[in-house]
Amino acid sequence: MIHRNSRTLQRFAIQLPCLLGSHTHRSEGTILNLSRQGCGALTAQPPTVSSYLSLWIDLPDDTTPIEIELAAVRWVSGQRCGLEFIRISPEMLSRLSSFVFVLEHTP
């Protein structure tokens, strides 16, 4: 049996406050790992698998959160969930990429 990992980019362990929002609810959470394409999050009210939501990530020393306009919930386990970023503005993608670049180059 061959096990394939569908992730194309490495995720970096981190703890950042976040807000997950949909048409039906909003909940605060913590980003547990992050890449340019997705993240893992911990939240008291996890969304359902295959749902879509918006995500705001608070970066250290930054006043404006990074907004992910559309993220897909790929898995849920307890209070943890995995999100794939679907739509993000060029400006927000640039900020996210810059932050992940720093993570890639931090020992």
N, C-alpha and C positions, 0 to 999 in steps of 0.2 A: 504494500500500500504506500502510495506517495502522498505526503502531506504538503500541501502548498499554502504558503502564507500570501494572502491577497494584498497585503500592504506593500506598497512600493517604496515608501519612505520610512526611515527609522523614527520612532517616537521617543521623546525624551521625558524622563520622569521629572515632574515638577508639581508644585502646589500653587495654584492661582485661583482667586475667587472668580466666580462666573454667575451669570444669570441665564437661565434657559426659559424661553417663552414660546407659546403657541397660541392659537385662537382660544383655547379652553383654559389654560393655566400658565402661571409663571412660578418658577422656583429657583431659589439660590442654590449654588453648589460649589464644588471645587474641581478644577481641572487637575487630573492626576498624571496625565501624559499628553504630549502635544507633538504634532508634526504640521507640515504645511497643508496636509490633506485631511487631517482629522484629529480626534482627541478621545481620551477616556475621561469620564466625569463621575463624580460622586454627588448624589443629591437625595434629599429626604423624600422627594416625590418624583421618582424616575418616570420618564415618558414611556410610551409603549413602543415596542419594536415596529419598524416600518413607518413610524410617524415622522413628520417633518416639523422643524422648529427653527427659531432664531436663537442665536447665542451671542452673549456679550462677555468678553474675557478681559479682566482687569490685569494689566501688566504692571510690574513693579516700577515705581517712579514715573508713571504715566497718568495723566489726568483723564484722558478719554479712552474708554474701553475699545477693544477691537470688536467690531460687529461682524458676525457671520450671518449674512442675510437668510441663508437657507442651509440647514444641516439635516441629514437623514440619520435616524436612530437605527443602527445596524444590529445591536444586541443589548440586552438588559440582563443583569444578574444581581439580584438583591437591590441595593441602592446604587449600583454602578451601571454605567451605560457607555457604549461606544458610538461615537458620532463621526460621520463622514461629511466633510464640507462640500456642499454642492454649489452654492453661489456666494461670492464675496466680491466686493467692489475692488477695483485696481488699487486704490489708496490703502484699503484695509489689508489686502493681500501683500502689499509692499511692507507694511508695518509688521505683519505676521512673519513674513519671510526674513526680515531683518532680525526679529527676536529669535527665531529658530536658528539663524546663522550664528548668533552669539552662543546659543546652547550647544551647537555643533562644535564650536571652537573653545569651549570652556572645559578645562580638565576635570 
